[in-house]
């Protein structure tokens, strides 16, 4: 069995934490079809919360890495090798908002 590197462990932990609420929220999307806000607003709110959690986790683990995320300000890398996180906290938001189970947290 292959061992995971430290950076893979950081990414896996961040994805797990960011996806917990997405999984809970995904189960409620069907009930929103009749609500005033609608599923798109609900998906945006879920995406925003996921992004905050994901960026918090990655920044805590590797504070010198830069960050690039849709809907967030780009931060420059202070890392000697100029490393950068590129994230999509809810890749497949249209599917999410329509109750289609093909979406992901991407790093």
N, C-alpha and C positions, 0 to 999 in steps of 0.2 A: 504494500500500500504506500502510495506516495505521500510524503509529508507536505503540508502547505507552508508557504513562506510567510514571513511576518506581514508583508504587505497584502497578501491574499486574505490573511486573517482579519486585518483592519477593514478591508473592503467587505468581507462577508458579514462581519459584526455590524457595520454601518448599514448595509442593505437589510439585514434582519431587523434592526431597530426601526428603520424608515418604513419597512413594509408591514409591520405589525398593525398599525392603524389603517393602512390601505386595505389590508385583508378584511378587517372589521367593517370598514366603510363600504367595501365592495358588496358585502352581503346586504346592505341597506339600499342599494341603488334602485332595485325594482320598486320599492315603496315610494320612490320620488317621482315616478312617472306622472302622478297626479298633483304633486306639490307645486306651489307658485314659483319657487326658485328653479326647480328643474334639475335634471341630472348633470348638466354642463357646469352650473355653478357649484354643485356639490363636488364634482371631480376637481374643479379648480381649487376649492378649499382643501380637499384631501391632498392634492399635489403640493400646495403651499406648505402644509404641515409636514409632509414627507420631505420636502426640500430642506426645510429648517433643520429637521432631525438629522438628515444625511450630512449636511454641511457642518453642523455642530460636531458630529462624530468624527468626520474626516479631519476637521481643523484641530480637534483635540488630540487626535492620534499623530498627525503630521502637521504641526503649526507652520512650518516653513514652506510647505507646498502651496502653489497657487491654486485658484479655484475658478472654474468656468461652468456656469449652470444657467439654463434658460430661466429668465425671470429674476436673476440675481446679478449683482454687480460683480464684475470680473476682478479677482485679486491677483496681483502679480506674485510670482514665486520668489522667495528669498532663499530657496534651496540652492546649494552650490552647483547641482546638476540641472537646475531650472525645471524641476518636475512640477507637474500640474495635474490636478484632478479635473476631469471632464465628466460631468454627471447629468443625467436626466432622471429626475426623481419620480416621474410617472411616464415612462415611455409607453405609449399606447393609450393616451388619455381618452380618445374617442371611444375605443373599445370599452374602457373602464366605465365611461358615462352611459354606455348603452347596455351594460351588463354582460359584455362578451369577455370571457376569461383569458384574453390574450394581451397581457400588459406586463411590464416589468420595471424594476428599479435598475438603472444602468449606470455603471461606473466605467 
